[in-house]
Amino acid sequence: MRENEEASRLKGMSREELLELPAAVDLETGNRALGLGRSKGYELAKRDQYPCKVLRLGNAYRVVTADLLALLGLAV
C-alpha cells in the first residue's frame, strides 16, 4: 500500500490535496498538479506559456491556485 501512495504522490495530486492548497503555490506544486516535469514547468513559466496564471516574485514563481483549480475543472 505504501508503494501505491508513493507512486500516486509522484504522478500528481488527489482532488482533496488540490482543494486544500493555499491561494498561491510554488511552481513545483503547480507542476505536480498538472503532471509536468520540473524542467518543462520552468521553461513554460519563463516563456509566459504556463497553462495558468503564474506570478514572478523576485527569483521565484508562484502559481495562482484559483486558476490552477479552474484549469483542472475543480473551481470552487
KESEBA-968589 format. One record per residue: residue number from 1; x, y, z of N, C-alpha, C, O in turn. Coordinates in nm, 3 decimals, decimal comma, padded with zeros to 5 digits. Example, Ala and Ser with C-alpha at 12.3 -4.5 7.8 and 13.67 -1.06 7.14 Angstrom:
BEGIN
resi: 1&n.px: 01,319&n.py: -00,569&n.pz: 00,780&ca.px: 01,230&ca.py: -00,450&ca.pz: 00,780&c.px: 01,320&c.py: -00,330&c.pz: 00,780&o.px: 01,424&o.py: -00,332&o.pz: 00,846
resi: 2&n.px: 01,285&n.py: -00,225&n.pz: 00,708&ca.px: 01,367&ca.py: -00,106&ca.pz: 00,714&c.px: 01,290&c.py: 00,003&c.pz: 00,787&o.px: 01,341&o.py: 00,114&o.pz: 00,804
END
This chain:
BEGIN
resi: 1&n.px: 00,083&n.py: -00,119&n.pz: 00,000&ca.px: 00,000&ca.py: 00,000&ca.pz: 00,000&c.px: 00,087&c.py: 00,125&c.pz: 00,000&o.px: 00,055&o.py: 00,222&o.pz: -00,068
resi: 2&n.px: 00,195&n.py: 00,123&n.pz: 00,073&ca.px: 00,285&ca.py: 00,238&ca.pz: 00,081&c.px: 00,345&c.py: 00,268&c.pz: -00,056&o.px: 00,367&o.py: 00,384&o.pz: -00,091
resi: 3&n.px: 00,372&n.py: 00,165&n.pz: -00,133&ca.px: 00,428&ca.py: 00,182&ca.pz: -00,267&c.px: 00,329&c.py: 00,255&c.pz: -00,358&o.px: 00,369&o.py: 00,340&o.pz: -00,437
resi: 4&n.px: 00,200&n.py: 00,221&n.pz: -00,347&ca.px: 00,097&ca.py: 00,288&ca.pz: -00,425&c.px: 00,085&c.py: 00,435&c.pz: -00,387&o.px: 00,066&o.py: 00,520&o.pz: -00,475
resi: 5&n.px: 00,095&n.py: 00,467&n.pz: -00,260&ca.px: 00,088&ca.py: 00,605&ca.pz: -00,215&c.px: 00,205&c.py: 00,685&c.pz: -00,272&o.px: 00,187&o.py: 00,799&o.pz: -00,315
resi: 6&n.px: 00,323&n.py: 00,628&n.pz: -00,272&ca.px: 00,441&ca.py: 00,695&ca.pz: -00,325&c.px: 00,426&c.py: 00,718&c.pz: -00,475&o.px: 00,458&o.py: 00,826&o.pz: -00,524
resi: 7&n.px: 00,379&n.py: 00,620&n.pz: -00,547&ca.px: 00,359&ca.py: 00,633&ca.pz: -00,692&c.px: 00,255&c.py: 00,741&c.pz: -00,721&o.px: 00,271&o.py: 00,820&o.pz: -00,814
resi: 8&n.px: 00,148&n.py: 00,743&n.pz: -00,642&ca.px: 00,044&ca.py: 00,845&ca.pz: -00,660&c.px: 00,099&c.py: 00,985&c.pz: -00,633&o.px: 00,067&o.py: 01,079&o.pz: -00,706
resi: 9&n.px: 00,180&n.py: 00,998&n.pz: -00,531&ca.px: 00,237&ca.py: 01,127&ca.pz: -00,496&c.px: 00,326&c.py: 01,179&c.pz: -00,608&o.px: 00,326&o.py: 01,299&o.pz: -00,637
resi: 10&n.px: 00,401&n.py: 01,091&n.pz: -00,671&ca.px: 00,491&ca.py: 01,133&ca.pz: -00,776&c.px: 00,416&c.py: 01,164&c.pz: -00,906&o.px: 00,463&o.py: 01,248&o.pz: -00,984
resi: 11&n.px: 00,304&n.py: 01,101&n.pz: -00,930&ca.px: 00,230&ca.py: 01,120&ca.pz: -01,054&c.px: 00,148&c.py: 01,248&c.pz: -01,054&o.px: 00,135&o.py: 01,312&o.pz: -01,158
resi: 12&n.px: 00,094&n.py: 01,287&n.pz: -00,944&ca.px: 00,006&ca.py: 01,402&ca.pz: -00,940&c.px: -00,050&c.py: 01,423&c.pz: -00,801&o.px: 00,006&o.py: 01,377&o.pz: -00,701
resi: 13&n.px: -00,162&n.py: 01,492&n.pz: -00,796&ca.px: -00,223&ca.py: 01,524&ca.pz: -00,667&c.px: -00,368&c.py: 01,477&c.pz: -00,667&o.px: -00,434&o.py: 01,477&o.pz: -00,771
resi: 14&n.px: -00,416&n.py: 01,438&n.pz: -00,552&ca.px: -00,555&ca.py: 01,397&ca.pz: -00,540&c.px: -00,644&c.py: 01,521&c.pz: -00,535&o.px: -00,597&o.py: 01,632&o.pz: -00,512
resi: 15&n.px: -00,770&n.py: 01,500&n.pz: -00,558&ca.px: -00,869&ca.py: 01,610&ca.pz: -00,552&c.px: -00,863&c.py: 01,677&c.pz: -00,415&o.px: -00,867&o.py: 01,800&o.pz: -00,406
resi: 16&n.px: -00,854&n.py: 01,598&n.pz: -00,310&ca.px: -00,851&ca.py: 01,653&ca.pz: -00,175&c.px: -00,728&c.py: 01,740&c.pz: -00,153&o.px: -00,736&o.py: 01,848&o.pz: -00,093
resi: 17&n.px: -00,613&n.py: 01,693&n.pz: -00,201&ca.px: -00,490&ca.py: 01,772&ca.pz: -00,189&c.px: -00,502&c.py: 01,904&c.pz: -00,264&o.px: -00,461&o.py: 02,009&o.pz: -00,214
resi: 18&n.px: -00,559&n.py: 01,899&n.pz: -00,382&ca.px: -00,574&ca.py: 02,021&ca.pz: -00,463&c.px: -00,665&c.py: 02,122&c.pz: -00,394&o.px: -00,636&o.py: 02,242&o.pz: -00,394
resi: 19&n.px: -00,774&n.py: 02,076&n.pz: -00,336&ca.px: -00,869&ca.py: 02,167&ca.pz: -00,273&c.px: -00,817&c.py: 02,226&c.pz: -00,142&o.px: -00,873&o.py: 02,324&o.pz: -00,092
resi: 20&n.px: -00,711&n.py: 02,168&n.pz: -00,086&ca.px: -00,653&ca.py: 02,220&ca.pz: 00,038&c.px: -00,537&c.py: 02,317&c.pz: 00,015&o.px: -00,478&o.py: 02,366&o.pz: 00,110
resi: 21&n.px: -00,505&n.py: 02,345&n.pz: -00,111&ca.px: -00,392&ca.py: 02,433&ca.pz: -00,141&c.px: -00,419&c.py: 02,577&c.pz: -00,099&o.px: -00,534&o.py: 02,621&o.pz: -00,101
resi: 22&n.px: -00,315&n.py: 02,651&n.pz: -00,061&ca.px: -00,330&ca.py: 02,793&ca.pz: -00,029&c.px: -00,355&c.py: 02,875&c.pz: -00,156&o.px: -00,361&o.py: 02,818&o.pz: -00,265
resi: 23&n.px: -00,371&n.py: 03,006&n.pz: -00,144&ca.px: -00,406&ca.py: 03,094&ca.pz: -00,256&c.px: -00,305&c.py: 03,088&c.pz: -00,371&o.px: -00,343&o.py: 03,101&o.pz: -00,487
resi: 24&n.px: -00,180&n.py: 03,068&n.pz: -00,339&ca.px: -00,076&ca.py: 03,055&ca.pz: -00,442&c.px: 00,023&c.py: 02,949&c.pz: -00,395&o.px: 00,050&o.py: 02,935&o.pz: -00,275
resi: 25&n.px: 00,075&n.py: 02,874&n.pz: -00,491&ca.px: 00,170&ca.py: 02,767&ca.pz: -00,458&c.px: 00,296&c.py: 02,783&c.pz: -00,541&o.px: 00,297&o.py: 02,855&o.pz: -00,641
resi: 26&n.px: 00,402&n.py: 02,717&n.pz: -00,499&ca.px: 00,527&ca.py: 02,725&ca.pz: -00,575&c.px: 00,511&c.py: 02,649&c.pz: -00,706&o.px: 00,419&o.py: 02,570&o.pz: -00,723
resi: 27&n.px: 00,601&n.py: 02,675&n.pz: -00,797&ca.px: 00,593&ca.py: 02,616&ca.pz: -00,930&c.px: 00,604&c.py: 02,464&c.pz: -00,925&o.px: 00,541&o.py: 02,395&o.pz: -01,005
resi: 28&n.px: 00,682&n.py: 02,411&n.pz: -00,832&ca.px: 00,694&ca.py: 02,265&ca.pz: -00,818&c.px: 00,558&c.py: 02,201&c.pz: -00,789&o.px: 00,526&o.py: 02,096&o.pz: -00,845
resi: 29&n.px: 00,480&n.py: 02,264&n.pz: -00,703&ca.px: 00,347&ca.py: 02,211&ca.pz: -00,669&c.px: 00,254&c.py: 02,222&c.pz: -00,789&o.px: 00,179&o.py: 02,129&o.pz: -00,818
resi: 30&n.px: 00,259&n.py: 02,334&n.pz: -00,859&ca.px: 00,179&ca.py: 02,351&ca.pz: -00,980&c.px: 00,215&c.py: 02,247&c.pz: -01,084&o.px: 00,127&o.py: 02,190&o.pz: -01,149
resi: 31&n.px: 00,344&n.py: 02,224&n.pz: -01,101&ca.px: 00,391&ca.py: 02,123&ca.pz: -01,197&c.px: 00,336&c.py: 01,986&c.pz: -01,159&o.px: 00,290&o.py: 01,910&o.pz: -01,245
resi: 32&n.px: 00,343&n.py: 01,955&n.pz: -01,032&ca.px: 00,295&ca.py: 01,825&ca.pz: -00,984&c.px: 00,145&c.py: 01,808&c.pz: -01,011&o.px: 00,101&o.py: 01,702&o.pz: -01,054
resi: 33&n.px: 00,068&n.py: 01,914&n.pz: -00,984&ca.px: -00,076&ca.py: 01,908&ca.pz: -01,006&c.px: -00,109&c.py: 01,887&c.pz: -01,153&o.px: -00,207&o.py: 01,821&o.pz: -01,187
resi: 34&n.px: -00,026&n.py: 01,944&n.pz: -01,241&ca.px: -00,051&ca.py: 01,934&ca.pz: -01,385&c.px: 00,021&c.py: 01,817&c.pz: -01,452&o.px: 00,003&o.py: 01,792&o.pz: -01,571
resi: 35&n.px: 00,102&n.py: 01,747&n.pz: -01,374&ca.px: 00,176&ca.py: 01,635&ca.pz: -01,430&c.px: 00,292&c.py: 01,679&c.pz: -01,519&o.px: 00,333&o.py: 01,606&o.pz: -01,610
resi: 36&n.px: 00,345&n.py: 01,798&n.pz: -01,492&ca.px: 00,459&ca.py: 01,849&ca.pz: -01,567&c.px: 00,589&c.py: 01,819&c.pz: -01,495&o.px: 00,594&o.py: 01,816&o.pz: -01,372
resi: 37&n.px: 00,693&n.py: 01,795&n.pz: -01,570&ca.px: 00,825&ca.py: 01,779&ca.pz: -01,511&c.px: 00,881&c.py: 01,915&c.pz: -01,471&o.px: 00,832&o.py: 02,019&o.pz: -01,515
resi: 38&n.px: 00,982&n.py: 01,913&n.pz: -01,388&ca.px: 01,042&ca.py: 02,037&ca.pz: -01,337&c.px: 01,093&c.py: 02,126&c.pz: -01,449&o.px: 01,062&o.py: 02,245&o.pz: -01,454
resi: 39&n.px: 01,172&n.py: 02,070&n.pz: -01,538&ca.px: 01,231&ca.py: 02,149&ca.pz: -01,647&c.px: 01,124&c.py: 02,208&c.pz: -01,738&o.px: 01,131&o.py: 02,326&o.pz: -01,775
resi: 40&n.px: 01,027&n.py: 02,128&n.pz: -01,775&ca.px: 00,920&ca.py: 02,175&ca.pz: -01,865&c.px: 00,839&c.py: 02,285&c.pz: -01,798&o.px: 00,804&o.py: 02,384&o.pz: -01,862
resi: 41&n.px: 00,808&n.py: 02,269&n.pz: -01,671&ca.px: 00,731&ca.py: 02,370&ca.pz: -01,599&c.px: 00,803&c.py: 02,504&c.pz: -01,593&o.px: 00,744&o.py: 02,608&o.pz: -01,619
resi: 42&n.px: 00,932&n.py: 02,500&n.pz: -01,561&ca.px: 01,010&ca.py: 02,624&ca.pz: -01,555&c.px: 01,025&c.py: 02,685&c.pz: -01,694&o.px: 01,023&o.py: 02,807&o.pz: -01,708
resi: 43&n.px: 01,042&n.py: 02,603&n.pz: -01,795&ca.px: 01,054&ca.py: 02,652&ca.pz: -01,933&c.px: 00,926&c.py: 02,726&c.pz: -01,974&o.px: 00,932&o.py: 02,835&o.pz: -02,030
resi: 44&n.px: 00,811&n.py: 02,666&n.pz: -01,946&ca.px: 00,683&ca.py: 02,728&ca.pz: -01,979&c.px: 00,663&c.py: 02,858&c.pz: -01,902&o.px: 00,617&o.py: 02,957&o.pz: -01,959
resi: 45&n.px: 00,695&n.py: 02,858&n.pz: -01,774&ca.px: 00,679&ca.py: 02,979&ca.pz: -01,692&c.px: 00,770&c.py: 03,091&c.pz: -01,744&o.px: 00,727&o.py: 03,206&o.pz: -01,753
resi: 46&n.px: 00,892&n.py: 03,058&n.pz: -01,776&ca.px: 00,988&ca.py: 03,157&ca.pz: -01,825&c.px: 00,940&c.py: 03,221&c.pz: -01,956&o.px: 00,963&o.py: 03,339&o.pz: -01,980
resi: 47&n.px: 00,875&n.py: 03,140&n.pz: -02,040&ca.px: 00,826&ca.py: 03,190&ca.pz: -02,169&c.px: 00,684&c.py: 03,246&c.pz: -02,162&o.px: 00,626&o.py: 03,279&o.pz: -02,265
resi: 48&n.px: 00,629&n.py: 03,259&n.pz: -02,041&ca.px: 00,490&ca.py: 03,304&ca.pz: -02,022&c.px: 00,391&c.py: 03,215&c.pz: -02,096&o.px: 00,292&o.py: 03,264&o.pz: -02,150
resi: 49&n.px: 00,417&n.py: 03,085&n.pz: -02,097&ca.px: 00,329&ca.py: 02,990&ca.pz: -02,164&c.px: 00,274&c.py: 02,884&c.pz: -02,068&o.px: 00,220&o.py: 02,783&o.pz: -02,111
resi: 50&n.px: 00,289&n.py: 02,908&n.pz: -01,939&ca.px: 00,237&ca.py: 02,814&ca.pz: -01,840&c.px: 00,086&c.py: 02,809&c.pz: -01,857&o.px: 00,025&o.py: 02,912&o.pz: -01,885
resi: 51&n.px: 00,022&n.py: 02,693&n.pz: -01,840&ca.px: -00,121&ca.py: 02,680&ca.pz: -01,868&c.px: -00,215&c.py: 02,761&c.pz: -01,778&o.px: -00,333&o.py: 02,774&o.pz: -01,808
resi: 52&n.px: -00,164&n.py: 02,815&n.pz: -01,668&ca.px: -00,247&ca.py: 02,901&ca.pz: -01,583&c.px: -00,161&c.py: 03,017&c.pz: -01,532&o.px: -00,041&o.py: 03,023&o.pz: -01,559
resi: 53&n.px: -00,223&n.py: 03,110&n.pz: -01,460&ca.px: -00,154&ca.py: 03,231&ca.pz: -01,419&c.px: -00,039&c.py: 03,202&c.pz: -01,323&o.px: -00,054&o.py: 03,131&o.pz: -01,224
resi: 54&n.px: 00,077&n.py: 03,259&n.pz: -01,355&ca.px: 00,197&ca.py: 03,245&ca.pz: -01,274&c.px: 00,246&c.py: 03,385&c.pz: -01,237&o.px: 00,255&o.py: 03,472&o.pz: -01,323
resi: 55&n.px: 00,279&n.py: 03,404&n.pz: -01,111&ca.px: 00,334&ca.py: 03,531&ca.pz: -01,064&c.px: 00,484&c.py: 03,516&c.pz: -01,048&o.px: 00,532&o.py: 03,415&o.pz: -00,998
resi: 56&n.px: 00,557&n.py: 03,616&n.pz: -01,090&ca.px: 00,702&ca.py: 03,616&ca.pz: -01,072&c.px: 00,732&c.py: 03,707&c.pz: -00,954&o.px: 00,708&o.py: 03,827&o.pz: -00,961
resi: 57&n.px: 00,784&n.py: 03,651&n.pz: -00,847&ca.px: 00,817&ca.py: 03,726&ca.pz: -00,726&c.px: 00,966&c.py: 03,715&c.pz: -00,701&o.px: 01,013&o.py: 03,617&o.pz: -00,642
resi: 58&n.px: 01,041&n.py: 03,815&n.pz: -00,747&ca.px: 01,186&ca.py: 03,807&ca.pz: -00,738&c.px: 01,235&c.py: 03,695&c.pz: -00,827&o.px: 01,211&o.py: 03,695&o.pz: -00,947
resi: 59&n.px: 01,304&n.py: 03,599&n.pz: -00,768&ca.px: 01,353&ca.py: 03,484&ca.pz: -00,842&c.px: 01,258&c.py: 03,366&c.pz: -00,839&o.px: 01,286&o.py: 03,261&o.pz: -00,897
resi: 60&n.px: 01,147&n.py: 03,382&n.pz: -00,770&ca.px: 01,054&ca.py: 03,269&ca.pz: -00,751&c.px: 00,929&c.py: 03,285&c.pz: -00,836&o.px: 00,885&o.py: 03,396&o.pz: -00,866
resi: 61&n.px: 00,873&n.py: 03,172&n.pz: -00,875&ca.px: 00,744&ca.py: 03,168&ca.pz: -00,944&c.px: 00,639&c.py: 03,116&c.pz: -00,848&o.px: 00,665&o.py: 03,025&o.pz: -00,769
resi: 62&n.px: 00,519&n.py: 03,174&n.pz: -00,855&ca.px: 00,406&ca.py: 03,125&ca.pz: -00,776&c.px: 00,288&c.py: 03,106&c.pz: -00,870&o.px: 00,259&o.py: 03,191&o.pz: -00,954
resi: 63&n.px: 00,221&n.py: 02,993&n.pz: -00,856&ca.px: 00,105&ca.py: 02,960&ca.pz: -00,939&c.px: -00,020&c.py: 02,998&c.pz: -00,861&o.px: -00,034&o.py: 02,962&o.pz: -00,744
resi: 64&n.px: -00,110&n.py: 03,072&n.pz: -00,925&ca.px: -00,235&ca.py: 03,113&ca.pz: -00,861&c.px: -00,327&c.py: 02,991&c.pz: -00,854&o.px: -00,366&o.py: 02,935&o.pz: -00,957
resi: 65&n.px: -00,360&n.py: 02,951&n.pz: -00,733&ca.px: -00,436&ca.py: 02,827&ca.pz: -00,712&c.px: -00,574&c.py: 02,832&c.pz: -00,776&o.px: -00,618&o.py: 02,731&o.pz: -00,831
resi: 66&n.px: -00,644&n.py: 02,946&n.pz: -00,772&ca.px: -00,776&ca.py: 02,956&ca.pz: -00,832&c.px: -00,770&c.py: 02,924&c.pz: -00,982&o.px: -00,857&o.py: 02,854&o.pz: -01,033
resi: 67&n.px: -00,670&n.py: 02,974&n.pz: -01,051&ca.px: -00,654&ca.py: 02,945&ca.pz: -01,193&c.px: -00,618&c.py: 02,798&c.pz: -01,216&o.px: -00,665&o.py: 02,736&o.pz: -01,311
resi: 68&n.px: -00,535&n.py: 02,745&n.pz: -01,129&ca.px: -00,496&ca.py: 02,604&ca.pz: -01,139&c.px: -00,618&c.py: 02,514&c.pz: -01,123&o.px: -00,638&o.py: 02,421&o.pz: -01,202
resi: 69&n.px: -00,700&n.py: 02,542&n.pz: -01,022&ca.px: -00,821&ca.py: 02,462&ca.pz: -00,999&c.px: -00,919&c.py: 02,475&c.pz: -01,113&o.px: -00,982&o.py: 02,376&o.pz: -01,153
resi: 70&n.px: -00,933&n.py: 02,596&n.pz: -01,168&ca.px: -01,024&ca.py: 02,618&ca.pz: -01,281&c.px: -00,976&c.py: 02,536&c.pz: -01,402&o.px: -01,057&o.py: 02,473&o.pz: -01,471
resi: 71&n.px: -00,847&n.py: 02,537&n.pz: -01,427&ca.px: -00,791&ca.py: 02,461&ca.pz: -01,539&c.px: -00,818&c.py: 02,312&c.pz: -01,524&o.px: -00,842&o.py: 02,242&o.pz: -01,622
resi: 72&n.px: -00,814&n.py: 02,264&n.pz: -01,399&ca.px: -00,835&ca.py: 02,122&ca.pz: -01,371&c.px: -00,984&c.py: 02,087&c.pz: -01,354&o.px: -01,018&o.py: 01,972&o.pz: -01,327
resi: 73&n.px: -01,072&n.py: 02,186&n.pz: -01,369&ca.px: -01,215&ca.py: 02,162&ca.pz: -01,355&c.px: -01,260&c.py: 02,145&c.pz: -01,212&o.px: -01,361&o.py: 02,080&o.pz: -01,186
resi: 74&n.px: -01,185&n.py: 02,204&n.pz: -01,118&ca.px: -01,217&ca.py: 02,190&ca.pz: -00,976&c.px: -01,247&c.py: 02,325&c.pz: -00,911&o.px: -01,238&o.py: 02,337&o.pz: -00,789
resi: 75&n.px: -01,282&n.py: 02,425&n.pz: -00,991&ca.px: -01,306&ca.py: 02,559&ca.pz: -00,937&c.px: -01,413&c.py: 02,553&c.pz: -00,829&o.px: -01,515&o.py: 02,485&o.pz: -00,842
resi: 76&n.px: -01,387&n.py: 02,625&n.pz: -00,722&ca.px: -01,478&ca.py: 02,623&ca.pz: -00,607&c.px: -01,558&c.py: 02,750&c.pz: -00,603&o.px: -01,641&o.py: 02,768&o.pz: -00,514
END
